[in-house]
Amino acid sequence: MAEIILESLAHSYFESPKTHSDYAIRKMNHTWRNGGAYALLGPSGCGKSTMLNIISGLLVPSEGNIRFDGQEVSHLAPEDRNIAQVFQFPVVYDTMTVFDNLAFPLRNMNVAEPRVRSRVTEVAELLELTSVLDKRASNLTADEKQKVSMGRGLVRDDVSAILFDEPLTVIDPHLKWKLRRKLRQIHEQFKITMIYVTHDQLEAATFAEEIAVMYDGTIVQFGTPRELFEQPNHTFVGFFIGSPGMNLFPVTANEKGELFLEDVEIPVTETQRQSVLSAGSDNIKLGIRPEFVHLWEQKRDDAWQVPVQHIEDLGTYKIVTVRFANQTLKLRVAEEAKVDDKYCWISFPSQWLKLYIDEYLTGEEQADNAKGVTHAQD
C-alpha cells in the first residue's frame, strides 16, 4: 500500500506542446492517500486512462514527478512499482487453469508453494472462484475472466496499489453491482490503495470513498459523492453528476453586482454579490440542482410563474420541464406531487443556488472544496 503523490504533473503526446489543448494532462498536484478507495471519473478523452498509465509506469510523464510514499518513481518500470492494473478487457492466460492464473504473479516472485496455495485459495473464496479453480480460463464467462484479472492483482500482499481501468465494461449489467460491492468488501478487508477509472457516476459513487472528477485534462474536484452533489466546485461537475444534471444558466450583472436572467432579477446572497463585483468577469452562471428547485401549486410573492413544457413520470419521482425566461429548467419532484400541466410557480432556496464565475464555484466559504488538488501556474 502506498500514498501516491503527483507533483506538477503534466503530459502531452506532442514533442513540443505549446497550448493547453496540446496536453492530455494539464499541470496539477494531487495526492491519493494511503489505503483509500478512489474513483477517477470523467467522460471519454478527459485524460483518465493517461493518468492511470502514468501512475502504473506504462507512460513516462512529460513534466513533473510521481512519488510513492515519498520515493520518486517517475522513471521506474511498471514491474518495479509494485502496481497491479486491471484493464477494461480481461487479461488471462487461456491455456492455464484459474488456479495457475491466480498463482502466476506469486510463482514469478518465487513464493513458496504452500504460501501460493494458501493465498490463491483465500482470493478465490473472496471472488467466488473456488468452484472453477480447476477450469481452463478459456472456458470461463466474461465476468469470471474479469474476476481472475482482479484476483491476480489481489493475490500479491506486497502490492502498492491496484488500478482499475473501466474493469466492468464487458460485464453484464446485472452482475456489475455485485462486483462493485465485492471490490468494496475487498478494500475494507485489506485496505489496499485502489483507484477505479470510470465514466459512470453510479459506479464511482458505489465503489469510492472519494471521487476525483476529471475534465479537459485536469481534476476539477476531489471529494465525497455527497460533496460533489451538494457543492459542485465546477460547472462540469454540476452538469456531469446527478440525473438530471444541475440547471446552469448564464446571467448578467449590473454595477451593483445584482444578477439578471433577461429582465428577471435573481436574488443572491450578499457574499455572492460581492464576489461578482470583485471578479470583474462576464462569464457568470447560476446553478441549482433539479432536486432543490421549489415547486409551488399556487401563486407566491417569492416565486415565479413558469409554463410547464413536459412532465415525465418515472415511477418513484417525476421530472418536470419548465421554461424560465429564456432557459429550460428541470425539476425533480416526488411522485405524489401535484403538478399542473400548464403553469406552476418555482423558487430557488438561497442555500442551494450556486454562483459560478469563469466556471468555478465562488461566493461561499465552501467554494474552495477541490481538496487534495492544486493547479500549477502556467
Buried (B, 14 or more C-beta within 10 A) or exposed (E): BBBBBBBBBBBBEEEEBEEEEBBBBBBBBBBBBBBBBBBBBBEEEBBBBBBBBBBBBBBEBBBBBBBBEEEEBBEBEBEEBBBBBBBBEBBBBEEBBBBBBBBBBBEEEEBEEEEBEEBBBEBBEBBEBEEBBEBBBEEBEBBBBBBBBBBBBBBBEEBBBBBBBBBBBEBEEEBBBEBBEBBBEBBEEBEBBBBBBBBBBEBBBBBBBBBBBBBBBBBBBBBBBEBBBBBBBBBBBBBBBBEBBBBBBEBEBEEEBBBEBEEEEBEBBEEBBBBBEEBEEEEBBBBBBBBBBBBBEEEEEEBBEBEBEEBEEEEEBBBBBBEBBEBEBBBBBEEEBEBEEEEBBBBBEEEBBBBBBEBBBBBBEEBEBBBBBBBBEE
